[in-house]
Amino acid sequence: MEPQKKLINSVDGCVDEALCGLARTSGGLSLLKGHRVMVRSDLDNLRGKVGLVSGGGSGHEPAHAGYIGAGMLSAAVAGGVFASPPPTSILAAILSLHHAGAAGVLLIVKNYTGDRLNFGLAAEQARNQGVAVDMVIVAEDCAFDQPSKAGRRGLCGTVLIHKLAGALAEEGCSLDQIVSTVTEALKGIGTLGVSLSPCSVPGCLPSFDLPPGDMELGLGIHGEPGIRRSKVTSADDVVETMMDHMTNPQSQSHLPLTSGSSVVLCVNNLGALSCLEMAVVAKAAVLSLESRGVVVARVMSGSFMTSLEMAGMSLTVMRANPEILRLFDAKTSAPAWPNLSSACVSGRSYITEPPVMRARPQDDVHSEGPLSPVLRKVLDQICSTLLSKQEELNSLDRASGDGDCGNTHAQAARAIQGWLQDHKVPGCPGQLLSVVAGLVQEKMGGSSGALYSLFLTAAAGHLTEGRGSAAAWAAAVHAGTQAMRRYGGADPGDRTMLDALCPAADELMKLTTAPPAGRMAVLQAAAQRAASGAEATRDLTARAGRASYIAAERVTLPDPGATAVAAVFRAVAEVLGEKK
């Protein structure tokens, strides 16, 4: 017994349940009781207009029931998975439209023997009951150089015919007019598919065997294999191969495309390509056509005519003139038709210039001021402290993270040292913090780089005046800490750098009221609180940061981020302490 690999309730019931699901999720669709037939829920609006019926095997969703709506199909008849629908259901669909007052019914049928026979039989029966019925066979597959008597298969081009015929019917055109327009359009449609995997009908083994790394070119939509098997190459190469084959004049089933032709391109997901791959293929297909001098007027990319979960795609190209584009652009309420742009794809300027960004703060030329020497001295001390602690921080980080905390802090320190060698230190502390924020953001990397940068950027805004007063420094550290908490999502007690930073920031708020003589004591107390906070992280359970993913009993050393913050405060206090 093959293990269940499909999310269904039963093999026998999956088609009916899928149709029911579609009807329940689309207000414009209704199921014909006793049949696998979906009809427009507003059949009254068909009075005097031609009704359109399509259908075929299930497994090609959203085809065909997804294309029912004003401006597209009036009804769709579903068979079992990859099986032609029975004539009784097709007849029921035709008669539903006839009884609703349709001025004739057009059957749009893919070129498969079973579909031709069953739709043909229903058409004959309907004619005998006085219904004006006609049938258009879609056979636009470009795979075979010399198609057999069965002719070319009907593939995703069918969806384009639904659209053109639907727009004509909505405008009130006669059955004969619609047939002659779409018959002409069919001469200008070609499709070719490629797949990297087979698919499997519910309850069955895969339709064919395709070794990993191989692809099948020119396959149908029922899992039938194609014309050629080769190794998977780049998307650009695969698309180029497909376009070459589709337009090769030596092939009886090629699509003639000349330079200057205008086309509609449809990039169709056969079921299991990711949206990312589809977008890469769409780009390749547009460029491939343009390189041949072809004007790509419209592109649709997505899942339109699938083959269950086959990992592949097909390209459909339709030659277009202004009338075809008008019909293609006409509005439809069909749920599976995409919301397409009606702008011509080729020749459109599709790149927008970004705004001119401000120069990086570290590149600006700054003027020195009275504070410049002491600011330089403090920065020097912070850098040498972090470099001396590189191995200690790495080893603390190995216990709970990826062991590079010392390296990232050392990278930042070296970047700052390098900048100090070649630049004047601005007298405005806010400018200096912006410079350091820029250096750290660019050179430190990781989440710690982003956190320090946030801290420095938020703090810099509070130190804009030429001299940083003690109260302004306190407010700046407080603002930086708040920014870290807001964007980083951690709080004190979560075993992060905040466990050293927050107590120190709280202590520094005393600078707003401290007399000048007491400021140094506040700074030293802040450095002491940072050190105690870092030490206390030994006993905390990590609730944020990378250490939060590690079992708590294995994390018994202080947090490296908190240890680094404590070291920075200590360095600042040492330099400013000497000055007094």
C-alpha positions as CSV (number, residue, x, y, z in Angstrom):
1,M,0.0,0.0,0.0
2,E,1.5,3.3,-1.1
3,P,1.7,5.7,1.9
4,Q,-0.6,8.7,1.7
5,K,1.2,11.7,0.3
6,K,-1.8,13.8,-0.7
7,L,-3.9,15.9,1.6
8,I,-7.2,14.4,0.7
9,N,-10.0,12.5,2.4
10,S,-10.4,9.8,-0.2
11,V,-9.2,9.0,-3.7
12,D,-12.8,8.5,-4.9
13,G,-14.2,11.7,-3.3
14,C,-11.4,14.2,-4.0
15,V,-12.7,15.6,-7.2
16,D,-16.2,16.2,-5.8
17,E,-14.8,17.7,-2.6
18,A,-12.5,20.0,-4.6
19,L,-15.4,21.2,-6.7
20,C,-17.4,21.8,-3.6
21,G,-14.5,23.7,-2.0
22,L,-14.3,25.9,-5.1
23,A,-18.0,26.6,-5.1
24,R,-18.0,27.4,-1.4
25,T,-15.1,29.9,-1.8
26,S,-16.4,31.7,-5.0
27,G,-19.6,33.6,-4.8
28,G,-20.0,33.6,-8.6
29,L,-19.9,29.8,-8.9
30,S,-22.6,27.1,-8.4
31,L,-22.6,23.3,-8.7
32,L,-25.1,21.5,-10.9
33,K,-26.7,18.9,-8.7
34,G,-26.0,15.3,-9.6
35,H,-23.2,16.4,-12.0
36,R,-19.5,17.4,-11.8
37,V,-20.6,20.6,-13.6
38,M,-19.8,24.1,-12.3
39,V,-21.9,27.0,-13.7
40,R,-22.1,30.7,-13.3
41,S,-24.4,31.5,-10.3
42,D,-25.9,34.4,-12.4
43,L,-27.1,32.3,-15.4
44,D,-29.9,34.9,-16.0
45,N,-27.2,37.3,-17.3
46,L,-26.6,34.9,-20.2
47,R,-29.9,35.7,-21.9
48,G,-29.3,36.6,-25.5
49,K,-25.5,35.9,-25.3
50,V,-23.5,32.9,-26.4
51,G,-22.7,30.5,-23.5
52,L,-19.2,29.0,-23.3
53,V,-18.6,25.5,-22.0
54,S,-15.2,23.9,-21.4
55,G,-13.8,21.1,-19.3
56,G,-11.9,17.9,-19.2
57,G,-10.1,15.8,-16.7
58,S,-9.5,17.1,-13.2
59,G,-6.0,17.7,-11.8
60,H,-5.4,20.8,-13.9
61,E,-6.8,23.3,-11.4
62,P,-7.6,26.1,-11.6
63,A,-8.6,24.9,-15.0
64,H,-11.4,24.9,-15.9
65,A,-13.9,25.8,-13.2
66,G,-11.7,28.7,-12.0
67,Y,-12.3,30.5,-15.4
68,I,-16.1,30.7,-15.0
69,G,-17.5,34.2,-14.7
70,A,-18.7,37.2,-16.7
71,G,-16.2,37.7,-19.6
72,M,-15.1,34.0,-19.6
73,L,-16.7,30.6,-19.3
74,S,-20.4,30.0,-18.4
75,A,-19.9,26.4,-17.3
76,A,-17.1,23.8,-16.9
77,V,-17.5,20.1,-16.8
78,A,-15.0,18.0,-14.7
79,G,-14.0,14.4,-15.3
80,G,-12.1,12.3,-12.8
81,V,-8.4,13.0,-12.4
82,F,-6.9,13.1,-15.9
83,A,-10.1,11.5,-17.3
84,S,-12.5,12.9,-19.8
85,P,-16.0,13.9,-18.4
86,P,-19.1,11.9,-19.4
87,P,-21.4,13.1,-22.2
88,T,-24.4,13.2,-19.9
89,S,-22.8,15.9,-17.7
90,I,-21.6,17.9,-20.8
91,L,-25.1,17.8,-22.1
92,A,-26.5,18.9,-18.7
93,A,-24.1,21.9,-18.9
94,I,-25.2,22.8,-22.4
95,L,-28.9,22.5,-21.6
96,S,-28.5,24.6,-18.4
97,L,-27.2,27.5,-20.6
98,H,-29.8,26.9,-23.2
99,H,-32.6,27.0,-20.7
100,A,-31.2,30.2,-19.2
101,G,-31.8,31.9,-22.6
102,A,-28.3,31.6,-24.1
103,A,-28.1,32.5,-27.9
104,G,-26.1,29.3,-28.7
105,V,-23.4,27.4,-26.9
106,L,-19.7,27.1,-27.8
107,L,-17.7,24.1,-26.6
108,I,-14.0,24.8,-26.1
109,V,-12.2,21.4,-26.1
110,K,-8.6,20.4,-25.7
111,N,-7.4,18.0,-28.4
112,Y,-7.5,14.7,-26.6
113,T,-9.4,11.7,-28.1
114,G,-11.6,11.2,-25.0
115,D,-12.6,14.9,-24.8
116,R,-13.3,15.1,-28.5
117,L,-15.6,12.1,-28.4
118,N,-17.5,13.0,-25.3
119,F,-17.9,16.7,-26.1
120,G,-18.8,15.7,-29.7
121,L,-21.5,13.3,-28.6
122,A,-23.0,15.8,-26.2
123,A,-23.0,18.4,-29.0
124,E,-24.8,16.1,-31.4
125,Q,-27.4,15.3,-28.7
126,A,-27.9,19.0,-27.9
127,R,-28.4,19.8,-31.6
128,N,-31.1,17.2,-31.8
129,Q,-32.8,19.1,-29.0
130,G,-32.7,22.3,-31.0
131,V,-29.7,24.0,-29.4
132,A,-27.3,25.9,-31.6
133,V,-23.9,24.4,-30.6
134,D,-20.4,24.7,-32.1
135,M,-17.1,23.3,-31.0
136,V,-13.5,24.7,-31.1
137,I,-10.7,22.3,-30.7
138,V,-7.5,23.7,-29.0
139,A,-4.3,22.0,-30.3
140,E,-1.4,24.3,-29.7
141,D,1.3,22.0,-28.4
142,C,4.7,22.6,-30.1
143,A,6.5,19.5,-28.8
144,F,6.4,17.2,-31.8
145,D,8.2,18.0,-35.1
146,Q,5.9,15.6,-36.9
147,P,2.6,15.2,-35.0
148,S,0.8,11.9,-35.4
149,K,-2.7,11.6,-36.8
150,A,-4.0,12.4,-33.3
151,G,-2.6,15.9,-33.9
152,R,-1.2,18.4,-31.4
153,R,-2.3,18.4,-27.8
154,G,-4.3,21.1,-26.1
155,L,-2.4,22.7,-23.3
156,C,-2.4,26.1,-21.5
157,G,-3.2,28.0,-24.6
158,T,-6.8,26.8,-23.9
159,V,-7.0,29.4,-21.1
160,L,-6.2,32.2,-23.6
161,I,-9.0,31.0,-25.9
162,H,-11.4,31.0,-22.9
163,K,-10.5,34.6,-22.4
164,L,-10.8,35.8,-26.0
165,A,-14.1,33.9,-26.6
166,G,-15.4,35.1,-23.2
167,A,-14.8,38.7,-24.0
168,L,-16.5,38.3,-27.4
169,A,-19.5,36.6,-25.9
170,E,-19.8,39.3,-23.2
171,E,-20.0,41.9,-25.9
172,G,-22.9,40.0,-27.6
173,C,-21.1,38.6,-30.6
174,S,-22.8,35.8,-32.5
175,L,-21.6,32.1,-32.3
176,D,-20.2,32.3,-35.8
177,Q,-18.3,35.5,-35.1
178,I,-16.7,34.0,-32.0
179,V,-15.8,30.8,-33.7
180,S,-14.1,32.6,-36.6
181,T,-12.2,35.0,-34.4
182,V,-10.8,32.3,-32.0
183,T,-10.1,29.9,-34.9
184,E,-7.9,32.6,-36.4
185,A,-6.3,33.3,-33.0
186,L,-5.5,29.6,-32.5
187,K,-3.1,29.7,-35.5
188,G,-0.9,32.1,-33.6
189,I,-0.7,30.2,-30.3
190,G,2.1,27.7,-29.3
191,T,2.9,26.0,-26.0
192,L,5.8,23.9,-24.8
193,G,6.3,22.3,-21.3
194,V,9.3,21.1,-19.3
195,S,9.3,19.2,-16.1
196,L,11.8,18.3,-13.4
197,S,9.5,15.7,-11.8
198,P,6.6,13.4,-12.7
199,C,3.2,13.7,-10.9
200,S,1.0,11.0,-9.4
201,V,-2.7,10.6,-9.7
202,P,-4.3,10.2,-6.2
203,G,-3.9,6.5,-5.2
204,C,-1.4,5.7,-8.0
205,L,2.3,5.6,-8.4
206,P,4.1,8.4,-10.3
207,S,3.2,8.7,-14.0
208,F,6.8,8.2,-15.1
209,D,10.2,7.9,-13.7
210,L,12.5,10.9,-13.8
211,P,15.9,10.6,-12.1
212,P,17.0,13.6,-9.9
213,G,18.8,16.2,-12.0
214,D,17.0,15.2,-15.2
215,M,14.3,17.2,-17.0
216,E,11.7,16.2,-19.6
217,L,11.1,18.5,-22.5
218,G,7.8,18.7,-24.3
219,L,5.6,16.7,-21.9
220,G,1.8,16.9,-21.8
221,I,-0.4,17.8,-18.8
222,H,-1.4,14.2,-17.9
223,G,2.0,13.0,-16.9
224,E,2.7,11.6,-20.4
225,P,6.4,11.9,-21.0
226,G,7.9,14.3,-23.6
227,I,10.2,14.3,-26.6
228,R,13.6,14.6,-25.0
229,R,15.3,14.1,-21.6
230,S,18.4,16.0,-20.5
231,K,20.2,17.3,-17.5
232,V,18.7,20.3,-15.7
233,T,20.6,23.4,-16.6
234,S,20.1,27.1,-15.7
235,A,16.7,28.7,-16.1
236,D,18.0,30.9,-18.9
237,D,19.3,27.9,-20.8
238,V,16.1,25.9,-20.3
239,V,14.0,28.8,-21.5
240,E,16.2,29.4,-24.5
241,T,16.0,25.7,-25.5
242,M,12.2,25.9,-25.2
243,M,12.0,29.0,-27.3
244,D,14.3,27.6,-30.0
245,H,12.2,24.5,-30.2
246,M,8.9,26.3,-30.3
247,T,10.0,28.6,-33.1
248,N,12.1,26.2,-35.1
249,P,10.8,26.4,-38.8
250,Q,11.9,22.8,-39.4
251,S,9.2,21.6,-37.0
252,Q,5.7,21.1,-38.4
253,S,4.2,22.3,-35.1
254,H,6.3,25.4,-34.6
255,L,4.9,28.8,-33.9
256,P,6.2,31.3,-36.6
257,L,7.6,34.4,-34.9
258,T,9.3,37.2,-36.8
259,S,11.1,40.2,-35.5
260,G,8.6,42.9,-34.8
261,S,5.8,40.5,-33.9
262,S,3.8,41.4,-30.8
263,V,2.9,38.6,-28.4
264,V,1.2,37.7,-25.2
265,L,3.3,35.4,-23.0
266,C,1.9,33.0,-20.5
267,V,4.4,31.4,-18.0
268,N,2.4,28.5,-16.5
269,N,3.3,26.6,-13.3
270,L,2.6,22.9,-13.8
271,G,2.0,22.6,-10.1
272,A,5.1,22.6,-7.9
273,L,7.5,25.3,-8.9
274,S,8.0,27.9,-6.2
275,C,6.9,31.5,-7.0
276,L,10.6,32.5,-6.8
277,E,11.5,30.1,-9.7
278,M,8.5,31.2,-11.6
279,A,9.6,34.8,-11.5
280,V,13.1,33.8,-12.6
281,V,11.6,31.9,-15.6
282,A,9.3,34.8,-16.4
283,K,12.3,37.2,-16.6
284,A,14.2,34.7,-18.8
285,A,11.2,34.2,-21.1
286,V,10.6,38.0,-21.6
287,L,14.3,38.6,-22.3
288,S,14.5,35.6,-24.7
289,L,11.6,36.9,-26.8
290,E,12.9,40.4,-26.7
291,S,16.3,39.2,-27.9
292,R,14.5,37.8,-31.0
293,G,13.1,41.2,-31.7
294,V,9.6,40.2,-30.5
295,V,7.6,42.8,-28.6
296,V,6.1,41.3,-25.4
297,A,2.8,43.1,-25.0
298,R,1.5,41.3,-22.0
299,V,2.8,38.6,-19.6
300,M,0.9,36.4,-17.2
301,S,2.8,34.2,-14.8
302,G,1.3,31.7,-12.3
303,S,-0.7,28.5,-12.1
304,F,-3.3,28.4,-14.9
305,M,-3.3,24.8,-16.3
306,T,-1.5,22.5,-13.9
307,S,-0.7,18.9,-13.8
308,L,-1.3,18.1,-10.1
309,E,2.1,18.5,-8.3
310,M,4.4,18.3,-11.3
311,A,7.5,20.4,-10.8
312,G,7.7,22.1,-14.1
313,M,6.3,24.9,-16.2
314,S,5.1,25.6,-19.7
315,L,5.5,28.6,-21.9
316,T,2.6,29.7,-24.1
317,V,3.1,32.5,-26.7
318,M,0.2,34.0,-28.6
319,R,0.7,36.4,-31.5
320,A,-1.3,39.5,-30.7
321,N,-2.8,42.4,-32.6
322,P,-4.7,45.4,-31.1
323,E,-8.0,43.5,-31.3
324,I,-6.6,40.5,-29.5
325,L,-5.1,42.7,-26.8
326,R,-8.4,44.5,-26.4
327,L,-10.2,41.1,-25.8
328,F,-7.3,39.9,-23.6
329,D,-7.5,43.1,-21.4
330,A,-11.3,43.0,-21.1
331,K,-12.5,42.7,-17.5
332,T,-13.7,39.3,-16.2
333,S,-15.0,38.1,-12.8
334,A,-13.5,34.6,-13.2
335,P,-11.7,33.9,-9.9
336,A,-8.6,32.3,-11.4
337,W,-7.9,35.0,-14.0
338,P,-5.1,37.2,-12.7
339,N,-5.3,41.0,-12.1
340,L,-3.1,41.9,-15.0
341,S,-1.5,45.2,-16.0
342,S,-2.6,46.4,-19.5
343,A,0.7,48.2,-20.0
344,C,3.0,46.9,-22.7
345,V,5.8,44.9,-21.1
346,S,8.5,45.6,-23.7
347,G,9.8,49.2,-23.8
348,R,8.5,50.1,-20.4
349,S,10.9,51.8,-18.0
350,Y,10.8,49.4,-15.1
351,I,13.5,50.7,-12.9
352,T,13.1,53.7,-10.5
353,E,16.0,55.7,-9.2
354,P,16.3,55.6,-5.4
355,P,16.5,58.9,-3.5
356,V,20.0,60.4,-3.1
357,M,21.1,59.1,0.4
358,R,22.9,61.3,2.8
359,A,26.7,60.7,2.8
360,R,27.8,58.2,5.5
361,P,28.5,60.1,8.8
362,Q,32.0,58.5,8.9
363,D,32.8,60.2,5.5
364,D,31.9,63.7,6.7
365,V,34.6,66.2,7.5
366,H,34.1,67.4,11.1
367,S,35.4,70.3,13.0
368,E,37.3,69.8,16.2
369,G,36.2,71.4,19.5
370,P,37.2,71.6,23.2
371,L,35.9,68.1,23.8
372,S,37.8,66.5,20.9
373,P,40.9,65.3,22.8
374,V,39.0,63.7,25.7
375,L,36.5,62.0,23.3
376,R,39.4,60.6,21.3
377,K,41.1,59.3,24.5
378,V,37.8,57.6,25.6
379,L,37.3,56.0,22.2
380,D,40.9,54.7,22.2
381,Q,40.5,53.2,25.6
382,I,37.2,51.5,24.6
383,C,38.9,50.0,21.5
384,S,42.0,48.7,23.3
385,T,39.8,47.2,26.1
386,L,37.6,45.3,23.6
387,L,40.6,44.0,21.7
388,S,42.2,42.8,25.0
389,K,38.9,41.0,25.9
390,Q,38.5,39.3,22.4
391,E,39.4,35.8,23.6
392,E,37.5,36.1,26.9
393,L,34.3,37.2,25.1
394,N,34.7,34.4,22.5
395,S,35.0,31.7,25.2
396,L,31.9,33.1,27.1
397,D,30.0,33.0,23.8
398,R,31.0,29.4,23.0
399,A,29.1,28.4,26.1
400,S,25.8,29.7,24.8
401,G,26.2,31.0,21.2
402,D,28.3,30.6,18.2
403,G,31.6,31.7,19.8
404,D,32.3,34.9,17.9
405,C,31.2,37.6,20.3
406,G,34.8,38.7,20.9
407,N,35.6,38.7,17.2
408,T,32.6,40.9,16.3
409,H,33.5,43.4,19.1
410,A,37.2,43.3,17.9
411,Q,36.0,44.1,14.3
412,A,34.2,47.1,15.6
413,A,37.2,48.2,17.7
414,R,39.6,47.9,14.7
415,A,37.2,49.8,12.4
416,I,37.0,52.7,15.0
417,Q,40.8,52.7,15.4
418,G,41.3,52.8,11.7
419,W,38.9,55.8,11.4
420,L,40.6,57.6,14.3
421,Q,44.0,57.4,12.5
422,D,42.7,59.3,9.5
423,H,40.1,61.7,10.9
424,K,39.6,64.6,13.2
425,V,37.3,63.8,16.2
426,P,34.4,66.2,16.0
427,G,33.9,68.5,19.0
428,C,30.2,67.7,18.9
429,P,29.5,64.4,20.8
430,G,26.4,63.7,18.8
431,Q,28.3,63.8,15.5
432,L,30.9,61.4,17.0
433,L,28.2,58.9,18.1
434,S,26.7,59.1,14.5
435,V,30.2,58.3,13.1
436,V,30.6,55.3,15.4
437,A,27.1,54.1,14.7
438,G,27.9,54.2,10.9
439,L,31.2,52.3,11.5
440,V,29.6,49.7,13.7
441,Q,26.6,49.1,11.3
442,E,29.0,48.5,8.4
443,K,31.9,46.6,10.1
444,M,30.6,44.8,13.2
445,G,27.8,42.7,11.6
446,G,25.5,40.3,13.4
447,S,22.7,41.4,15.7
448,S,25.1,43.0,18.1
449,G,26.2,45.4,15.3
450,A,22.6,46.3,14.7
451,L,21.9,46.8,18.4
452,Y,24.9,49.0,19.1
453,S,24.1,51.0,15.9
454,L,20.5,51.5,17.2
455,F,21.8,52.6,20.6
456,L,24.3,55.1,19.1
457,T,21.9,56.5,16.5
458,A,19.1,57.1,19.1
459,A,21.6,58.5,21.6
460,A,23.2,60.9,19.0
461,G,20.0,62.8,18.7
462,H,20.2,64.0,22.3
463,L,23.8,65.3,21.9
464,T,23.3,67.8,19.0
465,E,24.5,70.9,20.8
466,G,28.3,71.7,20.6
467,R,28.9,70.6,24.2
468,G,27.3,67.6,25.7
469,S,26.1,68.5,29.2
470,A,26.0,65.8,31.8
471,A,22.2,65.8,31.7
472,A,22.3,65.4,27.9
473,W,24.6,62.4,28.2
474,A,22.3,60.8,30.7
475,A,19.3,61.4,28.4
476,A,21.3,60.1,25.4
477,V,22.2,56.8,27.1
478,H,18.7,56.4,28.3
479,A,17.3,57.0,24.8
480,G,19.8,54.5,23.3
481,T,18.8,51.9,25.8
482,Q,15.1,52.4,25.1
483,A,15.7,52.0,21.4
484,M,17.6,48.7,22.0
485,R,14.7,47.4,24.1
486,R,12.0,48.5,21.6
487,Y,13.5,47.0,18.5
488,G,15.5,44.1,20.0
489,G,12.5,42.8,22.0
490,A,14.5,42.0,25.2
491,D,14.2,43.3,28.7
492,P,16.4,43.4,31.8
493,G,16.5,39.9,33.3
494,D,16.5,38.2,29.8
495,R,20.3,37.5,30.1
496,T,21.4,39.9,27.4
497,M,23.7,43.0,27.2
498,L,20.7,45.0,28.6
499,D,21.4,43.4,32.0
500,A,24.6,45.5,32.2
501,L,23.3,48.5,30.2
502,C,20.0,49.2,31.9
503,P,21.3,49.5,35.5
504,A,24.1,51.7,34.3
505,A,21.7,53.9,32.3
506,D,19.4,54.2,35.4
507,E,22.4,55.2,37.5
508,L,23.5,57.8,34.9
509,M,20.0,59.5,35.2
510,K,21.3,60.9,38.5
511,L,23.6,63.2,36.4
512,T,20.5,65.4,35.7
513,T,20.6,66.5,39.4
514,A,24.1,65.8,40.5
515,P,26.4,68.8,41.3
516,P,29.5,69.0,39.0
517,A,31.7,67.7,41.8
518,G,29.5,64.6,42.2
519,R,29.4,63.6,38.5
520,M,32.5,61.4,38.6
521,A,31.0,59.4,41.5
522,V,27.8,58.8,39.4
523,L,29.8,57.6,36.4
524,Q,31.9,55.2,38.6
525,A,28.7,53.9,40.3
526,A,27.2,53.3,36.8
527,A,30.3,51.4,35.7
528,Q,30.0,49.3,39.0
529,R,26.3,48.6,38.4
530,A,27.1,47.5,34.8
531,A,29.8,45.1,36.1
532,S,27.4,43.7,38.8
533,G,24.7,43.3,36.2
534,A,26.9,41.4,33.9
535,E,28.1,39.1,36.7
536,A,24.5,38.5,37.8
537,T,23.7,37.1,34.3
538,R,25.4,33.8,35.5
539,D,22.2,33.0,37.3
540,L,19.6,34.2,34.7
541,T,17.8,32.0,32.2
542,A,18.2,33.4,28.7
543,R,14.8,34.5,27.3
544,A,16.1,36.5,24.3
545,G,19.1,36.3,21.9
546,R,20.8,33.1,20.7
547,A,21.4,31.7,24.2
548,S,17.6,31.4,24.7
549,Y,17.7,28.3,22.4
550,I,20.1,26.5,24.8
551,A,19.2,24.4,27.8
552,A,19.4,26.6,30.9
553,E,21.5,24.2,32.9
554,R,24.3,24.4,30.3
555,V,24.5,28.2,30.5
556,T,26.5,29.0,33.7
557,L,28.9,31.7,32.7
558,P,28.1,35.4,32.4
559,D,26.5,36.7,29.2
560,P,29.2,37.8,26.8
561,G,27.2,40.9,25.5
562,A,26.7,42.1,29.1
563,T,30.4,41.5,29.9
564,A,31.4,43.7,26.9
565,V,29.0,46.5,27.9
566,A,30.5,46.4,31.5
567,A,34.0,46.6,30.0
568,V,33.0,49.7,27.9
569,F,31.6,51.5,31.0
570,R,34.8,50.7,32.9
571,A,37.0,52.0,30.1
572,V,35.0,55.3,30.0
573,A,35.2,55.7,33.8
574,E,38.9,55.0,33.9
575,V,39.7,57.7,31.3
576,L,37.5,60.3,32.8
577,G,38.7,59.4,36.3
578,E,42.3,60.1,35.3
579,K,41.3,63.5,33.9
580,K,40.1,64.7,37.3
